[in-house]
Amino acid sequence: MSDDVSIGGESIRLGQFLKFAGLLDSGGDAKEAIIDGYVRVNGEVERRRGRQLVDGDLVSYEDRTVRVRP
């Protein structure tokens, strides 16, 4: 089960999205979680903070999964 999060555009960087979606509180927290391999995009560990997310991508952190929507 996942929640939809509207980003108000076509794409957003992973680090920004983690904060925007409320999965993490700060850019520093997002950076550490990504580098440490705790963030998954579409089921795969993603270690690039600048990864561009688009409509339909699923982002998971801890026990939450959210879907990117425009």
GUPA-573782 format. One line per 10 residues: their letters; for each residue z, y, x of N, C-alpha, C, O. Coordinates in nm, 4 decimals, padded with zeros to 6 digits, always signed. Layout:
REM residues N
A	Z/Y/X/Z/Y/X/Z/Y/X/Z/Y/X | ...
This chain:
REM residues 70
MSDDVSIGGE	+00.0000/-00.1184/+00.0847/+00.0000/+00.0000/+00.0000/+00.0000/+00.1237/+00.0885/+00.0774/+00.1322/+00.1838 | -00.0867/+00.2197/+00.0573/-00.0922/+00.3408/+00.1386/-00.1013/+00.4632/+00.0482/-00.1496/+00.4558/-00.0648 | -00.0542/+00.5748/+00.1002/-00.0657/+00.7031/+00.0313/-00.1904/+00.7723/+00.0825/-00.2296/+00.7530/+00.1976 | -00.2535/+00.8535/-00.0025/-00.3674/+00.9341/+00.0399/-00.3168/+01.0718/+00.0818/-00.2323/+01.1309/+00.0145 | -00.3693/+01.1228/+00.1939/-00.3343/+01.2563/+00.2411/-00.4627/+01.3353/+00.2568/-00.5473/+01.3008/+00.3393 | -00.4781/+01.4417/+00.1779/-00.5972/+01.5261/+00.1847/-00.5842/+01.6230/+00.3019/-00.4853/+01.6953/+00.3140 | -00.6868/+01.6230/+00.3885/-00.6825/+01.7076/+00.5079/-00.7564/+01.8396/+00.4875/-00.7525/+01.9262/+00.5749 | -00.8238/+01.8565/+00.3735/-00.8907/+01.9818/+00.3426/-01.0149/+02.0073/+00.4262/-01.0564/+02.1222/+00.4413 | -01.0746/+01.9027/+00.4806/-01.1953/+01.9170/+00.5615/-01.2532/+01.7809/+00.5923/-01.2137/+01.6804/+00.5332 | -01.3473/+01.7781/+00.6853/-01.4175/+01.6541/+00.7180/-01.3429/+01.5661/+00.8183/-01.3499/+01.4434/+00.8105
SIRLGQFLKF	-01.2708/+01.6289/+00.9135/-01.2023/+01.5503/+01.0163/-01.0787/+01.6241/+01.0657/-01.0616/+01.7439/+01.0430 | -00.9930/+01.5484/+01.1341/-00.8701/+01.6034/+01.1913/-00.8316/+01.5149/+01.3093/-00.8585/+01.3948/+01.3088 | -00.7688/+01.5741/+01.4099/-00.7237/+01.4958/+01.5252/-00.5990/+01.4158/+01.4875/-00.5189/+01.4578/+01.4039 | -00.5850/+01.3007/+01.5509/-00.4744/+01.2104/+01.5207/-00.3387/+01.2781/+01.5368/-00.2534/+01.2675/+01.4486 | -00.3181/+01.3471/+01.6479/-00.1903/+01.4140/+01.6719/-00.1563/+01.5146/+01.5627/-00.0414/+01.5234/+01.5193 | -00.2567/+01.5906/+01.5183/-00.2353/+01.6876/+01.4114/-00.2047/+01.6173/+01.2797/-00.1181/+01.6600/+01.2035 | -00.2770/+01.5092/+01.2544/-00.2603/+01.4377/+01.1282/-00.1208/+01.3779/+01.1149/-00.0633/+01.3798/+01.0060 | -00.0657/+01.3252/+01.2232/+00.0679/+01.2659/+01.2177/+00.1713/+01.3680/+01.1709/+00.2614/+01.3350/+01.0937 | +00.1580/+01.4917/+01.2177/+00.2486/+01.5983/+01.1740/+00.2168/+01.6400/+01.0310/+00.3071/+01.6531/+00.9483 | +00.0883/+01.6610/+01.0016/+00.0435/+01.7081/+00.8710/+00.0858/+01.6120/+00.7598/+00.1268/+01.6551/+00.6520
AGLLDSGGDA	+00.0757/+01.4825/+00.7865/+00.1087/+01.3806/+00.6866/+00.2589/+01.3552/+00.6767/+00.3037/+01.2810/+00.5893 | +00.3372/+01.4167/+00.7664/+00.4817/+01.4004/+00.7634/+00.5304/+01.2704/+00.8264/+00.6449/+01.2304/+00.8056 | +00.4439/+01.2044/+00.9033/+00.4848/+01.0811/+00.9703/+00.5745/+01.1101/+01.0900/+00.6626/+01.0307/+01.1228 | +00.5521/+01.2240/+01.1550/+00.6347/+01.2680/+01.2686/+00.6611/+01.4170/+01.2537/+00.5856/+01.4880/+01.1873 | +00.7691/+01.4642/+01.3161/+00.8115/+01.6033/+01.2974/+00.7444/+01.7041/+01.3887/+00.7280/+01.8202/+01.3510 | +00.7049/+01.6614/+01.5096/+00.6530/+01.7596/+01.6050/+00.5370/+01.7023/+01.6847/+00.5138/+01.5814/+01.6868 | +00.4647/+01.7926/+01.7503/+00.3550/+01.7502/+01.8358/+00.4036/+01.6657/+01.9521/+00.3351/+01.5725/+01.9941 | +00.5207/+01.6971/+02.0042/+00.5776/+01.6198/+02.1146/+00.6110/+01.4778/+02.0717/+00.5859/+01.3817/+02.1445 | +00.6683/+01.4660/+01.9518/+00.6984/+01.3329/+01.8979/+00.5701/+01.2533/+01.8767/+00.5646/+01.1341/+01.9069 | +00.4670/+01.3196/+01.8247/+00.3389/+01.2531/+01.8004/+00.2775/+01.2055/+01.9316/+00.2278/+01.0933/+01.9410
KEAIIDGYVR	+00.2816/+01.2914/+02.0318/+00.2249/+01.2557/+02.1621/+00.2938/+01.1315/+02.2187/+00.2268/+01.0385/+02.2636 | +00.4263/+01.1296/+02.2167/+00.5009/+01.0151/+02.2704/+00.4724/+00.8874/+02.1928/+00.4521/+00.7817/+02.2526 | +00.4708/+00.8963/+02.0588/+00.4466/+00.7781/+01.9763/+00.3079/+00.7203/+02.0031/+00.2910/+00.5984/+02.0073 | +00.2086/+00.8077/+02.0213/+00.0715/+00.7629/+02.0485/+00.0635/+00.6982/+02.1857/+00.0106/+00.5879/+02.1997 | +00.1157/+00.7659/+02.2865/+00.1111/+00.7135/+02.4239/+00.1840/+00.5797/+02.4342/+00.1400/+00.4897/+02.5057 | +00.2954/+00.5672/+02.3625/+00.3755/+00.4446/+02.3678/+00.3169/+00.3303/+02.2846/+00.3704/+00.2195/+02.2856 | +00.2072/+00.3566/+02.2125/+00.1389/+00.2512/+02.1377/+00.1990/+00.2188/+02.0023/+00.1799/+00.1086/+01.9511 | +00.2719/+00.3137/+01.9432/+00.3346/+00.2901/+01.8134/+00.2480/+00.3294/+01.6941/+00.2854/+00.3052/+01.5793 | +00.1322/+00.3900/+01.7213/+00.0448/+00.4386/+01.6142/-00.0795/+00.3499/+01.6069/-00.1399/+00.3161/+01.7086 | -00.1158/+00.3135/+01.4843/-00.2370/+00.2328/+01.4628/-00.3337/+00.3100/+01.3745/-00.2937/+00.3783/+01.2802
VNGEVERRRG	-00.4623/+00.2974/+01.4072/-00.5683/+00.3530/+01.3241/-00.6572/+00.2362/+01.2838/-00.7132/+00.1668/+01.3686 | -00.6690/+00.2159/+01.1539/-00.7479/+00.1045/+01.0998/-00.7059/-00.0298/+01.1601/-00.7890/-00.1165/+01.1873 | -00.5736/-00.0445/+01.1803/-00.5191/-00.1706/+01.2277/-00.5179/-00.1898/+01.3784/-00.4645/-00.2893/+01.4273 | -00.5761/-00.0962/+01.4531/-00.5832/-00.1068/+01.5989/-00.4917/-00.0024/+01.6637/-00.4856/+00.1116/+01.6177 | -00.4213/-00.0404/+01.7693/-00.3388/+00.0561/+01.8424/-00.4305/+00.1652/+01.8971/-00.5336/+00.1364/+01.9579 | -00.3918/+00.2905/+01.8748/-00.4716/+00.4047/+01.9214/-00.3862/+00.4893/+02.0135/-00.2796/+00.5365/+01.9740 | -00.4325/+00.5088/+02.1365/-00.3563/+00.5855/+02.2353/-00.4201/+00.7203/+02.2684/-00.3796/+00.7862/+02.3642 | -00.5189/+00.7612/+02.1904/-00.5837/+00.8915/+02.2132/-00.5379/+00.9904/+02.1066/-00.5708/+00.9764/+01.9888 | -00.4627/+01.0891/+02.1491/-00.4103/+01.1897/+02.0560/-00.5225/+01.2694/+01.9911/-00.5089/+01.3151/+01.8776 | -00.6338/+01.2861/+02.0628/-00.7466/+01.3646/+02.0136/-00.8456/+01.2861/+01.9298/-00.9488/+01.3405/+01.8905
RQLVDGDLVS	-00.8175/+01.1606/+01.9013/-00.9077/+01.0778/+01.8193/-00.9367/+01.1493/+01.6881/-00.8441/+01.1903/+01.6181 | -01.0636/+01.1645/+01.6542/-01.1022/+01.2291/+01.5296/-01.0915/+01.1296/+01.4141/-01.1521/+01.0224/+01.4169 | -01.0150/+01.1661/+01.3146/-01.0010/+01.0845/+01.1949/-01.0928/+01.1390/+01.0867/-01.1112/+01.2601/+01.0749 | -01.1504/+01.0486/+01.0075/-01.2405/+01.0892/+00.8996/-01.1981/+01.0205/+00.7701/-01.1087/+00.9360/+00.7701 | -01.2622/+01.0571/+00.6613/-01.2321/+01.0032/+00.5294/-01.2251/+00.8509/+00.5307/-01.3174/+00.7834/+00.5761 | -01.1141/+00.7985/+00.4802/-01.0979/+00.6544/+00.4688/-01.0205/+00.5882/+00.5819/-00.9773/+00.4738/+00.5680 | -01.0021/+00.6588/+00.6949/-00.9247/+00.6001/+00.8054/-00.7810/+00.5759/+00.7595/-00.7234/+00.6567/+00.6867 | -00.7246/+00.4642/+00.8029/-00.5859/+00.4305/+00.7725/-00.5013/+00.4489/+00.8977/-00.5309/+00.3910/+01.0022 | -00.3968/+00.5292/+00.8872/-00.3087/+00.5575/+01.0000/-00.1708/+00.5007/+00.9692/-00.1123/+00.5294/+00.8648 | -00.1194/+00.4190/+01.0623/+00.0101/+00.3554/+01.0427/+00.1069/+00.3948/+01.1526/+00.0716/+00.3997/+01.2704
YEDRTVRVRP	+00.2296/+00.4229/+01.1116/+00.3385/+00.4489/+01.2050/+00.4655/+00.3936/+01.1425/+00.4993/+00.4263/+01.0288 | +00.5351/+00.3099/+01.2173/+00.6534/+00.2393/+01.1680/+00.6170/+00.1651/+01.0396/+00.5268/+00.0813/+01.0415 | +00.6839/+00.1931/+00.9295/+00.6580/+00.1171/+00.8071/+00.5708/+00.1911/+00.7062/+00.5602/+00.1498/+00.5907 | +00.5080/+00.3014/+00.7501/+00.4236/+00.3787/+00.6588/+00.2775/+00.3724/+00.6998/+00.2451/+00.3752/+00.8185 | +00.1906/+00.3640/+00.6017/+00.0470/+00.3716/+00.6235/-00.0086/+00.4765/+00.5276/+00.0213/+00.4755/+00.4081 | -00.0895/+00.5665/+00.5818/-00.1524/+00.6696/+00.4980/-00.3027/+00.6692/+00.5216/-00.3508/+00.6379/+00.6305 | -00.3763/+00.7052/+00.4150/-00.5216/+00.7081/+00.4207/-00.5692/+00.8542/+00.4271/-00.5224/+00.9388/+00.3508 | -00.6617/+00.8822/+00.5182/-00.7192/+01.0156/+00.5329/-00.8184/+01.0402/+00.4207/-00.9059/+00.9578/+00.3943 | -00.8039/+01.1541/+00.3552/-00.8974/+01.1977/+00.2514/-00.9390/+01.3419/+00.2790/-00.8599/+01.4205/+00.3312 | -01.0630/+01.3769/+00.2442/-01.1086/+01.5156/+00.2687/-01.0383/+01.6164/+00.1800/-01.0656/+01.7361/+00.1888
